[in-house]
Amino acid sequence: MSPTLSDMSLTNFISDDLKQKIRNGENLPKPFTLTTLAESYAVSTRPVRTAIDLLIAEKWVVRLPNGRLEINQKRRTPNRKPK
């Protein structure tokens, strides 16, 4: 099943929002999982999964060998720590 236009709009919104939060050192849901992200955006995991795949491709997020997600700390603005 291919994504719909509304899925892509949600995906872009989530991806852009997460980039801004990562860059600014803002708090992200813990644990940093597809489920907690979907809950925080009040959406299904489908657009979140696609957004995370984009962020992994752009090196904003890293998928660890065990499957967990981690923020690429090099993407945070210097001198900013998570709030």
Steps between C-alpha positions, in 0.01 A plus 500: 500500500656830395480814717221748440543876467382553857752238622778686318388833647507348848834339427649832389355682802634239743840487329537880498379530859741235624791665316421830671471334841826311450680812378372706795561234762133479594354209691390201297271221617665234712553232414575626147294241313253497212218439746582788735555734207167397345328561833663842539382606151162324542545303178553138398852362478491500118590870441740489796681197354537677165622820669755305705622322185557844342683624809718189501586555132588864579704390807284682757412171666699177530352150516717295733582133428237397758235702309474786748499857379748763614543869422818590312651737757711668229178652362430697818595865496834541684473589868141378519412210717160332515252709693 
